[in-house]
Amino acid sequence: MSIEDKIKEQIKDNKILIYMKGSPYEPKCGFSAKTVQALIECEAEFSYVDILENQDIRQTLPNISDWPTFPQVFVSGELIGGCDIVTEMHEAGELKSIIKDAVS
């Protein structure tokens, strides 16, 4: 399986997925930590991929998602965005409803 196929399968198989630096328990950058916190505050059950441990994913994902930076949050197979967008959506109350729709 190519790395592109692996990424597409990860996105398809997980309702809520974050590609981040580190893990939700031990984020390795402030943007990843802030994004994870927004997901947690929305009571989201989510999967994650540590791009620091997966350099092939780190290099390939931006070409697939057309998004250059990390973290990247996908909900129901769609890229929601990175830290700034996820934080804005959370503060506006939109993130929780998107998550609720994804898991129901």
DSSP file (Angstrom, degrees, kcal/mol; ACC not computed):
  #  RESIDUE AA STRUCTURE BP1 BP2  ACC     N-H-->O    O-->H-N    N-H-->O    O-->H-N    TCO  KAPPA ALPHA  PHI   PSI    X-CA   Y-CA   Z-CA
    1    1 A M              0   0    0      0, 0.0     2,-0.0     0, 0.0     0, 0.0   0.000 360.0 360.0 360.0 131.7    0.0    0.0    0.0
    2    2 A S     >  -     0   0    0      1,-0.1     4,-2.3     4,-0.0     5,-0.1  -0.305 360.0-113.2 -72.6 161.8    1.4    3.4   -1.0
    3    3 A I  H  > S+     0   0    0      1,-0.2     4,-2.4     2,-0.2     5,-0.2   0.861 118.9  55.4 -64.7 -34.5    1.7    6.1    1.7
    4    4 A E  H  > S+     0   0    0      2,-0.2     4,-2.5     1,-0.2    -1,-0.2   0.930 109.2  46.3 -62.5 -44.8   -1.0    8.1   -0.2
    5    5 A D  H  > S+     0   0    0      1,-0.2     4,-2.3     2,-0.2    -2,-0.2   0.885 110.8  53.5 -64.6 -38.4   -3.4    5.1    0.1
    6    6 A K  H  X S+     0   0    0     -4,-2.3     4,-2.4     2,-0.2    -2,-0.2   0.928 110.6  46.2 -61.5 -45.8   -2.5    4.7    3.7
    7    7 A I  H  X S+     0   0    0     -4,-2.4     4,-2.5     2,-0.2     5,-0.2   0.935 112.4  50.0 -63.0 -47.1   -3.3    8.3    4.5
    8    8 A K  H  X S+     0   0    0     -4,-2.5     4,-2.1     1,-0.2    -1,-0.2   0.880 111.4  49.7 -60.9 -37.5   -6.6    8.2    2.5
    9    9 A E  H  X S+     0   0    0     -4,-2.3     4,-2.7     2,-0.2    -1,-0.2   0.907 109.3  51.3 -67.5 -41.5   -7.6    5.0    4.4
   10   10 A Q  H  X S+     0   0    0     -4,-2.4     4,-0.9     1,-0.2    -2,-0.2   0.928 112.2  46.7 -59.3 -45.3   -6.8    6.6    7.8
   11   11 A I  H  < S+     0   0    0     -4,-2.5    66,-0.4     1,-0.2     3,-0.3   0.897 116.0  45.1 -64.8 -40.6   -8.9    9.6    6.9
   12   12 A K  H  < S+     0   0    0     -4,-2.1    -2,-0.2    -5,-0.2    -1,-0.2   0.867 113.2  49.7 -70.6 -37.3  -11.8    7.4    5.7
   13   13 A D  H  < S+     0   0    0     -4,-2.7     2,-0.5    -5,-0.1    -1,-0.2   0.561 103.8  64.0 -84.0  -9.0  -11.7    5.0    8.6
   14   14 A N     <  -     0   0    0     -4,-0.9    63,-0.5    -3,-0.3     3,-0.2  -0.963  63.2-156.2-122.4 121.7  -11.7    7.6   11.4
   15   15 A K  S    S+     0   0    0     -2,-0.5    61,-3.1     1,-0.3     2,-0.4   0.904  92.8  21.6 -60.5 -41.3  -14.6    9.9   12.0
   16   16 A I  E    S+A   75   0A   0     59,-0.2    31,-2.8    29,-0.2     2,-0.4  -0.987  79.1 169.2-131.3 122.3  -12.4   12.4   13.8
   17   17 A L  E     -Ab  74  47A   0     57,-2.6    57,-3.2    -2,-0.4     2,-0.5  -0.997  15.6-165.2-138.2 133.9   -8.7   12.4   13.1
   18   18 A I  E     -Ab  73  48A   0     29,-2.1    31,-2.1    -2,-0.4     2,-0.6  -0.983   9.9-154.9-121.5 127.8   -5.9   14.8   14.0
   19   19 A Y  E     +Ab  72  49A   0     53,-2.8    53,-2.0    -2,-0.5     2,-0.3  -0.904  41.1 153.4 -94.0 119.5   -2.4   14.7   12.4
   20   20 A M  E     - b   0  50A   0     29,-2.5    31,-2.8    -2,-0.6     2,-0.7  -0.847  53.1 -95.0-143.9 171.2   -0.3   16.3   15.0
   21   21 A K  S    S-     0   0    0     -2,-0.3     7,-2.9    29,-0.2     8,-0.5  -0.872  96.2 -15.2 -94.5 113.9    3.1   16.6   16.5
   22   22 A G  B    S-D   27   0B   0     -2,-0.7    -2,-0.2     5,-0.3    29,-0.1  -0.623  99.2 -59.6  92.9-155.3    3.3   14.3   19.5
   23   23 A S        -     0   0    0      3,-1.1     3,-0.4    -2,-0.2    -2,-0.1  -0.806  43.8-103.9-124.2 166.2    0.2   12.7   21.1
   24   24 A P  S    S+     0   0    0      0, 0.0    -1,-0.0     0, 0.0    -2,-0.0   0.815 125.5  47.6 -59.2 -27.3   -2.9   14.1   22.8
   25   25 A Y  S    S+     0   0    0      1,-0.2    -3,-0.0     0, 0.0     8,-0.0   0.732 129.6  20.6 -84.4 -23.9   -1.3   13.1   26.1
   26   26 A E  S    S-     0   0    0     -3,-0.4    -3,-1.1    -5,-0.0    -1,-0.2  -0.505  78.8-169.0-145.5  69.4    2.1   14.6   25.2
   27   27 A P  B     -D   22   0B   0      0, 0.0    -5,-0.3     0, 0.0     3,-0.1  -0.309  13.0-152.6 -61.9 145.2    1.8   17.2   22.4
   28   28 A K  S    S+     0   0    0     -7,-2.9     2,-0.3     1,-0.1    -6,-0.2   0.299  75.2  36.4-104.9   7.8    5.2   18.3   21.0
   29   29 A C  S  > S-     0   0    0     -8,-0.5     4,-2.2     1,-0.1     5,-0.2  -0.986  78.4-119.7-154.0 155.7    4.0   21.8   19.9
   30   30 A G  H  > S+     0   0    0     -2,-0.3     4,-2.5     1,-0.2     5,-0.2   0.839 111.4  55.0 -64.4 -35.0    1.7   24.5   21.2
   31   31 A F  H  > S+     0   0    0      2,-0.2     4,-2.1     1,-0.2    -1,-0.2   0.913 109.8  46.6 -66.8 -41.6   -0.5   24.4   18.2
   32   32 A S  H  > S+     0   0    0      2,-0.2     4,-2.6     1,-0.2     5,-0.2   0.921 112.9  50.6 -64.4 -42.4   -1.1   20.7   18.5
   33   33 A A  H  X S+     0   0    0     -4,-2.2     4,-2.2     1,-0.2    -2,-0.2   0.918 111.4  47.5 -61.0 -44.4   -1.8   21.1   22.2
   34   34 A K  H  X S+     0   0    0     -4,-2.5     4,-1.7     2,-0.2    -1,-0.2   0.880 113.0  48.6 -66.2 -38.7   -4.3   23.9   21.6
   35   35 A T  H  X S+     0   0    0     -4,-2.1     4,-2.0     2,-0.2    -2,-0.2   0.922 111.3  49.1 -68.4 -44.5   -6.1   22.0   18.9
   36   36 A V  H  X S+     0   0    0     -4,-2.6     4,-2.7     1,-0.2    -2,-0.2   0.904 108.5  54.8 -60.3 -41.6   -6.3   18.8   21.0
   37   37 A Q  H  X S+     0   0    0     -4,-2.2     4,-2.6     1,-0.2    -1,-0.2   0.894 106.3  51.2 -60.7 -40.4   -7.7   20.9   23.9
   38   38 A A  H  X S+     0   0    0     -4,-1.7     4,-1.1     2,-0.2    -1,-0.2   0.911 111.3  47.7 -63.1 -42.0  -10.5   22.3   21.7
   39   39 A L  H  <>S+     0   0    0     -4,-2.0     5,-2.3     2,-0.2     3,-0.4   0.919 112.4  49.2 -64.4 -43.0  -11.4   18.7   20.7
   40   40 A I  H ><5S+     0   0    0     -4,-2.7     3,-2.0     1,-0.2    -2,-0.2   0.914 107.6  53.9 -62.9 -43.0  -11.4   17.5   24.3
   41   41 A E  H 3<5S+     0   0    0     -4,-2.6    -1,-0.2     1,-0.3    -2,-0.2   0.755 106.2  53.7 -64.9 -22.8  -13.6   20.5   25.4
   42   42 A C  T 3<5S-     0   0    0     -4,-1.1    -1,-0.3    -3,-0.4    -2,-0.2   0.307 115.8-119.5 -90.3   8.1  -16.1   19.4   22.7
   43   43 A E  T < 5 +     0   0    0     -3,-2.0     2,-0.3     1,-0.2    -3,-0.2   0.838  54.4 168.7  57.9  36.6  -16.1   15.9   24.2
   44   44 A A      < -     0   0    0     -5,-2.3     2,-0.7    -6,-0.1    -1,-0.2  -0.610  34.1-146.3 -82.5 136.6  -14.8   14.5   20.9
   45   45 A E        +     0   0    0     -2,-0.3     2,-0.3    54,-0.1   -29,-0.2  -0.925  39.3 166.1 -94.6 120.0  -13.5   10.9   20.7
   46   46 A F        -     0   0    0     -2,-0.7     2,-0.2   -31,-0.1   -29,-0.2  -0.923  34.8-133.1-139.1 158.9  -10.8   11.2   18.1
   47   47 A S  E     -b   17   0A   0    -31,-2.8   -29,-2.1    -2,-0.3     2,-0.3  -0.677  24.7-159.3-102.9 163.1   -7.8    9.3   16.7
   48   48 A Y  E     -b   18   0A   0     -2,-0.2     2,-0.4   -31,-0.2   -29,-0.2  -0.977  15.4-153.2-143.0 157.2   -4.4   10.8   16.1
   49   49 A V  E     -b   19   0A   0    -31,-2.1   -29,-2.5    -2,-0.3     2,-0.9  -0.996  19.9-138.7-128.4 125.4   -1.3   10.3   14.0
   50   50 A D  E >>  -b   20   0A   0     -2,-0.4     3,-0.8   -31,-0.2     4,-0.6  -0.745  13.1-166.5 -83.6 107.9    2.0   11.6   15.4
   51   51 A I  T 34 S+     0   0    0    -31,-2.8     7,-0.4    -2,-0.9   -30,-0.2   0.698  84.3  65.0 -72.7 -17.3    3.7   13.0   12.3
   52   52 A L  T 34 S+     0   0    0    -32,-0.5     3,-0.3     1,-0.2    -1,-0.2   0.805 108.0  41.4 -71.7 -27.8    7.1   13.2   14.2
   53   53 A E  T <4 S+     0   0    0     -3,-0.8     2,-0.3     1,-0.2    -1,-0.2   0.545 117.6  50.8 -91.0  -9.8    7.0    9.4   14.3
   54   54 A N     X  +     0   0    0     -4,-0.6     4,-2.4     1,-0.1     3,-0.5  -0.677  60.6 168.7-130.8  75.3    5.7    9.1   10.7
   55   55 A Q  H  > S+     0   0    0     -2,-0.3     4,-2.1    -3,-0.3     5,-0.2   0.821  77.6  58.5 -61.6 -32.7    8.0   11.2    8.5
   56   56 A D  H  > S+     0   0    0      2,-0.2     4,-1.7     1,-0.2    -1,-0.2   0.898 109.7  44.0 -65.2 -38.3    6.5    9.7    5.3
   57   57 A I  H  > S+     0   0    0     -3,-0.5     4,-2.8     2,-0.2    -2,-0.2   0.911 110.6  55.6 -68.7 -42.6    3.1   10.9    6.4
   58   58 A R  H  < S+     0   0    0     -4,-2.4    -2,-0.2    -7,-0.4    -1,-0.2   0.874 113.9  40.4 -57.0 -38.9    4.5   14.3    7.4
   59   59 A Q  H  < S+     0   0    0     -4,-2.1     4,-0.3    -5,-0.2    -1,-0.2   0.808 122.3  39.4 -80.7 -30.5    5.9   14.8    4.0
   60   60 A T  H >X S+     0   0    0     -4,-1.7     3,-1.2    -5,-0.2     4,-1.2   0.845  98.2  70.9 -92.2 -36.7    3.0   13.4    1.9
   61   61 A L  H >X S+     0   0    0     -4,-2.8     4,-3.0     1,-0.3     3,-0.6   0.862  90.4  59.9 -55.1 -44.2   -0.1   14.7    3.7
   62   62 A P  H 3>>S+     0   0    0      0, 0.0     4,-1.4     0, 0.0     5,-0.6   0.837 105.1  51.3 -56.7 -30.2    0.2   18.4    2.8
   63   63 A N  H <45S+     0   0    0     -3,-1.2    -2,-0.2    -4,-0.3    -3,-0.1   0.852 114.5  42.8 -72.2 -33.9    0.0   17.3   -0.9
   64   64 A I  H <<5S+     0   0    0     -4,-1.2    -1,-0.1    -3,-0.6    -3,-0.1   0.916 123.6  34.7 -76.4 -45.4   -3.1   15.3   -0.3
   65   65 A S  H  <5S-     0   0    0     -4,-3.0    -2,-0.2     2,-0.2    -1,-0.2   0.652  96.4-133.1 -85.3 -15.9   -4.9   17.8    1.9
   66   66 A D  T  <5S+     0   0    0     -4,-1.4    -3,-0.2    -5,-0.4    -5,-0.1   0.858  71.3 118.8  59.9  36.6   -3.6   20.9    0.2
   67   67 A W      < -     0   0    0     -5,-0.6    -1,-0.2    -6,-0.2    -2,-0.2  -0.987  51.6-160.3-133.2 121.1   -2.8   22.3    3.7
   68   68 A P        +     0   0    0      0, 0.0     2,-0.2     0, 0.0    -1,-0.1   0.689  62.8  56.7 -81.8 -18.3    0.9   23.0    4.4
   69   69 A T  S    S-     0   0    0      2,-0.1    -2,-0.0    -7,-0.1     0, 0.0  -0.604  77.3 -85.0-116.5 170.1    1.0   23.0    8.2
   70   70 A F  S    S+     0   0    0     -2,-0.2     2,-0.2     2,-0.1   -50,-0.1  -0.936  86.1  50.9-124.1 149.1    0.2   20.8   11.2
   71   71 A P        -     0   0    0      0, 0.0     2,-0.4     0, 0.0    12,-0.3   0.454  65.0-175.4 -77.0 165.3   -1.9   20.0   13.0
   72   72 A Q  E     -A   19   0A   0    -53,-2.0   -53,-2.8    -2,-0.2     2,-0.5  -0.998   8.2-157.5-130.1 128.2   -4.6   19.0   10.5
   73   73 A V  E     -AC  18  81A   0      8,-2.4     7,-3.4    -2,-0.4     8,-1.1  -0.914   6.2-169.5-111.1 128.5   -8.0   18.0   11.7
   74   74 A F  E     -AC  17  79A   0    -57,-3.2   -57,-2.6    -2,-0.5     2,-0.4  -0.955   2.2-173.1-115.7 134.5  -10.3   15.8    9.6
   75   75 A V  E >  S-AC  16  78A   0      3,-2.6     3,-1.8    -2,-0.4   -59,-0.2  -0.995  75.7 -12.3-127.8 125.3  -14.0   15.2   10.5
   76   76 A S  T 3  S-     0   0    0    -61,-3.1   -61,-0.1    -2,-0.4    -1,-0.1   0.872 130.8 -52.8  51.5  41.7  -16.0   12.7    8.4
   77   77 A G  T 3  S+     0   0    0    -63,-0.5     2,-0.4   -66,-0.4    -1,-0.3   0.425 116.3 110.8  81.6  -1.3  -13.3   12.6    5.8
   78   78 A E  E <  S-C   75   0A   0     -3,-1.8    -3,-2.6   -67,-0.1     2,-0.5  -0.882  72.2-117.8-111.6 138.0  -13.1   16.4    5.3
   79   79 A L  E     -C   74   0A   0     -2,-0.4    -5,-0.3    -5,-0.2     3,-0.1  -0.592  27.1-178.3 -69.5 122.1  -10.3   18.6    6.3
   80   80 A I  E     -     0   0A   0     -7,-3.4     2,-0.3    -2,-0.5    -1,-0.2   0.859  45.7-109.6 -86.0 -43.5  -11.6   21.1    8.9
   81   81 A G  E     -C   73   0A   0     -8,-1.1    -8,-2.4     4,-0.1    -1,-0.3  -0.955  32.6 -62.8 147.4-164.2   -8.3   23.0    9.2
   82   82 A G  S  > S-     0   0    0     -2,-0.3     4,-2.7   -10,-0.2     5,-0.3  -0.121  71.0 -59.2-104.5-157.8   -5.5   23.6   11.5
   83   83 A C  H  > S+     0   0    0    -12,-0.3     4,-2.7     1,-0.2     5,-0.2   0.906 128.7  47.5 -57.3 -50.7   -5.1   25.2   14.9
   84   84 A D  H  > S+     0   0    0      1,-0.2     4,-2.5     2,-0.2    -1,-0.2   0.928 116.2  42.9 -62.1 -46.2   -6.5   28.7   14.1
   85   85 A I  H  > S+     0   0    0      2,-0.2     4,-2.7     1,-0.2    -1,-0.2   0.925 115.7  48.1 -67.3 -44.4   -9.5   27.5   12.3
   86   86 A V  H  X S+     0   0    0     -4,-2.7     4,-2.3     1,-0.2    -2,-0.2   0.910 113.0  49.1 -62.9 -41.4  -10.4   24.8   14.8
   87   87 A T  H  X S+     0   0    0     -4,-2.7     4,-2.6    -5,-0.3    -2,-0.2   0.921 112.0  48.0 -64.3 -44.1   -9.9   27.3   17.7
   88   88 A E  H  X S+     0   0    0     -4,-2.5     4,-1.9    -5,-0.2     6,-0.2   0.921 112.3  49.1 -62.3 -43.6  -12.2   29.8   16.0
   89   89 A M  H  X>S+     0   0    0     -4,-2.7     5,-1.8     2,-0.2     6,-1.3   0.896 111.9  49.5 -62.9 -39.5  -14.8   27.2   15.3
   90   90 A H  H ><5S+     0   0    0     -4,-2.3     3,-1.1     4,-0.2    -2,-0.2   0.937 110.6  48.8 -64.2 -46.8  -14.6   26.0   18.9
   91   91 A E  H 3<5S+     0   0    0     -4,-2.6    -1,-0.2     1,-0.3    -2,-0.2   0.817 112.4  49.3 -64.4 -30.1  -15.0   29.6   20.3
   92   92 A A  H 3<5S-     0   0    0     -4,-1.9    -1,-0.3    -5,-0.2    -2,-0.2   0.523 114.6-117.1 -85.6  -6.2  -18.0   30.2   18.0
   93   93 A G  T <X5S+     0   0    0     -3,-1.1     4,-0.8    -4,-0.5    -3,-0.2   0.484  86.5 112.0  84.9   2.0  -19.6   26.9   19.1
   94   94 A E  H  >< +     0   0    0     -5,-1.8     4,-2.0    -6,-0.2    -4,-0.2   0.849  64.9  62.2 -76.8 -34.8  -19.5   25.4   15.6
   95   95 A L  H  > S+     0   0    0     -6,-1.3     4,-2.5     1,-0.2     5,-0.2   0.905 100.0  52.9 -61.5 -43.9  -16.9   22.7   16.3
   96   96 A K  H  > S+     0   0    0     -7,-0.3     4,-2.6     1,-0.2    -1,-0.2   0.893 110.1  47.9 -61.0 -40.5  -19.1   20.9   18.8
   97   97 A S  H  X S+     0   0    0     -4,-0.8     4,-2.4     2,-0.2    -1,-0.2   0.877 111.0  50.9 -70.7 -35.8  -22.0   20.7   16.4
   98   98 A I  H  X S+     0   0    0     -4,-2.0     4,-1.8     2,-0.2    -2,-0.2   0.912 113.3  46.0 -64.8 -41.7  -19.8   19.4   13.6
   99   99 A I  H  X S+     0   0    0     -4,-2.5     4,-1.8     2,-0.2    -2,-0.2   0.918 111.6  51.4 -65.9 -43.9  -18.4   16.7   15.9
  100  100 A K  H  X S+     0   0    0     -4,-2.6     4,-1.0     1,-0.2    -2,-0.2   0.915 110.8  48.3 -60.2 -43.8  -21.9   15.8   17.1
  101  101 A D  H  < S+     0   0    0     -4,-2.4    -1,-0.2     1,-0.2     3,-0.2   0.866 109.5  54.3 -63.8 -36.2  -23.1   15.4   13.5
  102  102 A A  H  < S+     0   0    0     -4,-1.8    -1,-0.2     1,-0.2    -2,-0.2   0.855 113.4  39.4 -68.3 -35.2  -20.1   13.3   12.7
  103  103 A V  H  <        0   0    0     -4,-1.8    -1,-0.2     1,-0.2    -2,-0.2   0.548 360.0 360.0 -95.5  -7.1  -20.6   10.8   15.5
  104  104 A S     <        0   0    0     -4,-1.0    -1,-0.2    -3,-0.2    -2,-0.2   0.477 360.0 360.0 -93.2 360.0  -24.4   10.5   15.3
